[in-house]
Amino acid sequence: MWGWMTGRPQHCLKVGVESVAWAEAQWGWRGRRGHRCVTSPLPDGTVKPSPAEPNVTQPAVLEAKIQTLAGPLQDVRVLGQTVMANRPRPVTLLLPDAAVRAVVLHLDQLPARADEREALIRWRFGQEQLFPLTGTTMISQVCTGSARAAAGSAQSVLAVAVHQSVLSQYEAVCESVGLVPRDVGLTSLRLFDLWAKMAGRSGWEDRDLLWISLADRALTTMVFQQGGLLFYRCKLLAADALSGTDAGMQKIAEECAASLEMCQQRHSCVSVKDAVLCADDMATLHEVLEERLALSVESLGWEDVESRGWGSGDRRQGVAALAALAGVVS
């Protein structure tokens, strides 16, 4: 229906548990690209991420928040004449990590034909996960890394299963305010893509790396070796872990340690010494992770992207807005 929409979306909507965020690319009269990033808090319980149950419990509330952030629809005018009223806008839609089921598959070969590749990934996903695939949409991304690909390693594929009833809810909310999702992604993956895109990080593919992100009351950890994804885990956190207390920070560190242990049980050659953390209020957690896990921890925050000339240039915002920005620039 929207075949006239081509190119990469210049708008991103990040739907979360505590807030909704919007980012868009803007062009000045001299052709300089800027970005507008805004967020709005959501009433508790508006969005409850689940891979199998309905996520949006108050669609009218969510629609109103998105409409306020995105602004009114605009007409397409040519020579002063309206040729399309209230033009829908294509967007990148970012879901909470906990709204899907994801697993890393290691495949010796990937079929060249898309239908055969999808069938293989779906079959392998069914073997790995105790999750019914009936009524799901499968999204996959090759995450082998250039170093591992050059060495002839098995292909690493992150396979993501989204239940159609879950995805349809988010799509319906978007379409009700004139937005058409052309790309659907996960919050933590886009944040990682943003970090990896930034200049000066070419050496990260030479290291074993732990990625840690906290968003939407969930902890997502990923382990990379030579640029290839080996392990992925998303876990919803209890209120005590999110309390911001020392005990809560220790619980998060314990979950990160558990992820490393699970990865090392499957891949004994992994030796992680470095980590990247993306979270709100990172300073304390940064210290706890370095002390508890004996890792060298680097943080991704607004100061990093603003140093590249990205961002809205106004007040610092949280991870939700950073993820929305990632959906536009990465």
C-alpha positions as CSV (number, residue, x, y, z in Angstrom):
1,M,0.0,0.0,0.0
2,W,2.9,2.4,0.8
3,G,5.1,1.4,-2.1
4,W,5.8,5.1,-2.8
5,M,7.8,5.3,0.4
6,T,11.5,4.7,-0.5
7,G,14.8,5.2,1.2
8,R,15.6,5.1,4.8
9,P,13.1,6.5,7.3
10,Q,14.2,9.9,8.7
11,H,12.0,9.4,11.8
12,C,12.3,6.9,14.7
13,L,9.8,6.0,17.3
14,K,11.0,4.1,20.4
15,V,8.2,2.6,22.5
16,G,9.2,1.7,26.0
17,V,7.8,0.8,29.4
18,E,8.4,4.1,31.2
19,S,8.5,6.5,28.3
20,V,8.1,6.9,24.5
21,A,10.8,8.7,22.5
22,W,10.8,10.3,19.1
23,A,13.8,11.3,16.9
24,E,13.9,12.9,13.5
25,A,16.5,14.2,11.1
26,Q,16.2,17.8,10.3
27,W,17.9,19.8,7.5
28,G,18.9,23.4,7.7
29,W,18.8,25.8,4.9
30,R,22.5,25.3,4.3
31,G,22.0,21.5,4.1
32,R,23.4,20.8,7.5
33,R,21.8,17.8,9.2
34,G,20.5,18.1,12.7
35,H,18.3,15.9,15.0
36,R,15.3,16.5,17.1
37,C,14.9,14.1,20.1
38,V,12.0,14.3,22.5
39,T,10.6,12.0,25.1
40,S,7.4,11.8,27.1
41,P,6.7,9.6,30.2
42,L,4.1,6.9,30.1
43,P,1.7,6.0,32.9
44,D,2.7,2.9,34.7
45,G,1.3,-0.2,33.0
46,T,0.6,1.4,29.6
47,V,3.1,-1.0,27.9
48,K,4.0,-4.4,29.4
49,P,6.5,-6.2,27.2
50,S,5.9,-9.8,26.6
51,P,6.7,-12.1,23.6
52,A,3.4,-13.9,23.8
53,E,0.8,-11.6,25.5
54,P,-0.7,-8.3,24.5
55,N,1.8,-5.5,25.2
56,V,-0.2,-2.3,24.9
57,T,-2.9,-2.1,27.6
58,Q,-3.8,1.6,27.0
59,P,-3.6,2.3,23.3
60,A,-5.4,5.6,23.5
61,V,-2.9,6.9,26.0
62,L,0.0,5.7,23.9
63,E,-1.4,7.2,20.7
64,A,-1.9,10.6,22.4
65,K,1.7,10.6,23.6
66,I,3.1,9.7,20.2
67,Q,0.9,12.3,18.4
68,T,2.2,15.0,20.8
69,L,5.8,14.1,20.2
70,A,5.6,13.5,16.4
71,G,3.5,16.5,15.7
72,P,0.6,16.9,13.2
73,L,0.7,15.3,9.7
74,Q,1.7,17.5,6.8
75,D,0.4,17.9,3.3
76,V,2.5,17.3,0.2
77,R,2.3,20.5,-2.0
78,V,3.5,21.0,-5.5
79,L,3.5,24.5,-7.0
80,G,1.1,25.6,-4.3
81,Q,-1.3,22.8,-4.8
82,T,-2.0,20.0,-2.3
83,V,-1.3,16.7,-4.0
84,M,-1.6,14.5,-0.9
85,A,-3.3,15.6,2.3
86,N,-2.1,14.3,5.7
87,R,0.8,12.3,4.2
88,P,1.7,9.3,6.3
89,R,5.3,9.2,7.5
90,P,7.6,6.2,7.3
91,V,9.3,5.4,10.6
92,T,11.8,3.1,12.2
93,L,9.9,1.4,15.1
94,L,12.0,0.2,18.1
95,L,10.4,-2.3,20.5
96,P,11.4,-3.2,24.0
97,D,13.8,-6.1,24.0
98,A,11.5,-8.1,26.2
99,A,8.7,-8.0,23.6
100,V,10.4,-10.7,21.5
101,R,12.3,-14.0,21.8
102,A,15.8,-13.9,20.4
103,V,18.6,-16.5,20.1
104,V,22.0,-16.6,18.5
105,L,22.3,-19.4,15.9
106,H,25.7,-20.6,14.6
107,L,25.3,-21.9,11.0
108,D,28.0,-23.5,8.9
109,Q,26.3,-22.3,5.7
110,L,23.5,-19.8,4.9
111,P,21.5,-20.6,1.8
112,A,21.6,-18.0,-0.9
113,R,17.9,-18.0,-1.5
114,A,15.9,-15.9,1.0
115,D,13.1,-18.4,1.4
116,E,15.5,-21.3,2.1
117,R,17.5,-19.1,4.5
118,E,14.3,-18.2,6.4
119,A,13.2,-21.8,6.5
120,L,16.6,-22.9,8.0
121,I,16.6,-20.2,10.6
122,R,13.1,-20.8,11.6
123,W,13.8,-24.6,11.9
124,R,16.9,-24.0,14.0
125,F,15.1,-21.4,16.1
126,G,12.4,-24.0,16.9
127,Q,15.1,-26.4,18.1
128,E,16.7,-23.8,20.4
129,Q,13.7,-22.2,21.9
130,L,10.7,-23.5,23.8
131,F,8.5,-21.0,22.1
132,P,5.7,-21.8,19.6
133,L,6.4,-20.3,16.2
134,T,2.9,-20.4,14.9
135,G,1.7,-16.9,14.1
136,T,5.2,-15.3,14.5
137,T,7.3,-13.2,12.2
138,M,10.9,-14.1,12.0
139,I,13.6,-11.4,11.7
140,S,17.2,-12.3,11.4
141,Q,20.5,-10.4,11.2
142,V,23.9,-11.9,10.4
143,C,26.3,-10.9,13.1
144,T,29.5,-12.8,12.2
145,G,31.9,-9.9,12.2
146,S,34.5,-9.2,9.5
147,A,37.4,-10.8,11.5
148,R,35.5,-14.1,12.1
149,A,34.2,-14.1,8.5
150,A,37.8,-13.7,7.2
151,A,38.8,-16.7,9.4
152,G,36.1,-18.9,7.9
153,S,34.1,-19.2,11.1
154,A,30.5,-20.4,11.2
155,Q,28.0,-17.7,10.5
156,S,26.5,-16.1,13.6
157,V,22.8,-15.1,13.1
158,L,20.6,-13.4,15.6
159,A,17.2,-14.8,15.1
160,V,14.3,-12.8,16.5
161,A,10.7,-14.1,16.7
162,V,7.9,-11.5,17.1
163,H,4.4,-12.8,17.6
164,Q,2.1,-11.2,15.1
165,S,-0.5,-10.3,17.7
166,V,2.3,-8.3,19.5
167,L,3.6,-6.6,16.4
168,S,0.1,-5.8,15.2
169,Q,-0.6,-3.8,18.4
170,Y,2.4,-1.6,17.9
171,E,1.7,-1.2,14.2
172,A,-1.9,-0.3,14.8
173,V,-0.9,2.4,17.3
174,C,1.5,3.9,14.8
175,E,-0.9,3.9,11.9
176,S,-3.6,5.5,14.0
177,V,-1.4,8.6,14.2
178,G,-0.2,8.5,10.6
179,L,3.0,6.6,11.0
180,V,4.0,3.6,8.9
181,P,6.7,1.3,10.3
182,R,9.1,0.4,7.5
183,D,11.8,-1.0,9.8
184,V,11.3,-2.7,13.1
185,G,14.1,-3.3,15.5
186,L,15.2,-3.9,19.1
187,T,16.3,-1.2,21.4
188,S,19.6,-2.7,22.5
189,L,20.7,-3.7,19.0
190,R,20.2,-0.2,17.7
191,L,22.1,1.2,20.7
192,F,25.0,-1.2,20.0
193,D,24.9,-0.3,16.3
194,L,25.3,3.4,17.3
195,W,28.3,2.6,19.6
196,A,30.0,0.5,16.9
197,K,29.4,3.2,14.2
198,M,31.2,5.9,16.1
199,A,34.7,6.7,14.8
200,G,37.7,5.4,16.6
201,R,36.1,2.1,17.6
202,S,37.6,-0.1,14.8
203,G,39.7,-2.0,17.4
204,W,36.8,-3.5,19.2
205,E,36.6,-6.4,16.8
206,D,40.0,-7.6,18.1
207,R,38.6,-8.1,21.6
208,D,36.1,-10.3,23.4
209,L,33.4,-7.8,24.5
210,L,30.4,-7.8,26.9
211,W,27.6,-5.4,26.0
212,I,25.3,-4.4,28.8
213,S,22.2,-2.2,28.4
214,L,19.5,-1.4,30.8
215,A,16.2,-0.2,29.3
216,D,12.5,-0.8,29.9
217,R,13.1,-2.5,33.2
218,A,15.1,-5.2,31.5
219,L,18.8,-6.1,31.3
220,T,20.2,-7.2,27.9
221,T,23.6,-8.7,27.6
222,M,25.5,-9.7,24.5
223,V,28.9,-11.3,24.1
224,F,31.0,-10.6,21.0
225,Q,34.2,-12.3,19.9
226,Q,36.2,-10.9,17.0
227,G,33.2,-8.8,16.1
228,G,30.9,-11.8,16.0
229,L,27.9,-12.2,18.3
230,L,28.2,-15.4,20.4
231,F,25.5,-14.9,23.1
232,Y,22.4,-12.9,23.7
233,R,20.2,-12.7,26.8
234,C,17.4,-10.4,27.9
235,K,16.0,-10.6,31.4
236,L,13.2,-8.6,33.0
237,L,14.4,-7.2,36.4
238,A,12.6,-7.2,39.7
239,A,11.9,-4.0,41.5
240,D,14.7,-4.5,44.0
241,A,17.3,-4.7,41.2
242,L,16.0,-1.4,39.8
243,S,15.9,0.4,43.1
244,G,19.2,2.2,42.5
245,T,20.6,1.0,45.8
246,D,23.9,-0.7,46.3
247,A,22.1,-4.0,46.7
248,G,20.2,-3.4,43.4
249,M,23.5,-2.6,41.6
250,Q,25.0,-5.8,42.9
251,K,22.0,-7.8,41.6
252,I,22.5,-6.4,38.2
253,A,26.2,-7.2,38.3
254,E,25.3,-10.8,39.4
255,E,23.1,-11.1,36.3
256,C,25.9,-9.9,34.1
257,A,28.2,-12.5,35.7
258,A,25.6,-15.2,35.1
259,S,25.4,-14.2,31.4
260,L,29.2,-14.5,31.1
261,E,29.1,-17.9,32.8
262,M,26.4,-19.2,30.4
263,C,28.3,-17.9,27.4
264,Q,31.6,-19.5,28.6
265,Q,29.8,-22.9,29.1
266,R,28.9,-22.9,25.4
267,H,32.1,-21.2,24.2
268,S,35.0,-22.0,26.4
269,C,37.5,-20.0,24.4
270,V,35.8,-16.7,25.4
271,S,37.8,-14.5,27.7
272,V,36.0,-11.2,28.3
273,K,38.0,-8.3,29.8
274,D,36.1,-5.4,28.3
275,A,32.5,-4.2,28.6
276,V,30.3,-1.4,27.3
277,L,27.5,-0.1,29.5
278,C,24.5,1.9,28.3
279,A,22.0,2.8,31.0
280,D,20.6,5.8,32.9
281,D,22.6,6.9,35.9
282,M,25.6,4.9,34.9
283,A,28.3,6.1,37.2
284,T,27.6,3.9,40.2
285,L,26.8,0.8,38.1
286,H,30.0,1.4,36.1
287,E,32.1,1.2,39.3
288,V,30.2,-1.9,40.6
289,L,30.7,-3.8,37.3
290,E,34.4,-3.0,37.2
291,E,34.9,-4.2,40.8
292,R,32.5,-7.2,40.8
293,L,33.4,-8.6,37.3
294,A,37.0,-7.3,37.0
295,L,36.2,-5.7,33.7
296,S,37.4,-2.5,32.0
297,V,34.0,-0.8,31.5
298,E,33.3,1.9,28.9
299,S,30.0,3.8,28.9
300,L,27.8,5.0,26.0
301,G,25.9,8.2,26.8
302,W,24.8,11.5,25.3
303,E,28.2,13.1,25.7
304,D,29.6,10.6,23.2
305,V,27.1,11.2,20.5
306,E,27.1,15.0,21.0
307,S,30.8,15.0,20.5
308,R,30.1,13.7,17.0
309,G,27.7,16.5,16.3
310,W,24.7,14.2,16.7
311,G,21.7,14.9,19.0
312,S,19.3,17.6,19.6
313,G,21.7,20.1,21.2
314,D,19.3,20.7,24.1
315,R,19.2,19.2,27.5
316,R,20.6,15.7,28.1
317,Q,18.1,13.0,27.9
318,G,18.0,9.3,28.8
319,V,18.5,5.9,27.1
320,A,15.1,6.0,25.5
321,A,15.9,9.1,23.5
322,L,19.4,7.8,22.7
323,A,17.8,4.7,21.3
324,A,15.5,6.8,19.1
325,L,18.4,8.8,17.9
326,A,20.3,5.5,17.1
327,G,17.3,4.5,14.9
328,V,17.9,7.6,12.8
329,V,21.7,7.7,12.6
330,S,22.8,4.1,12.7
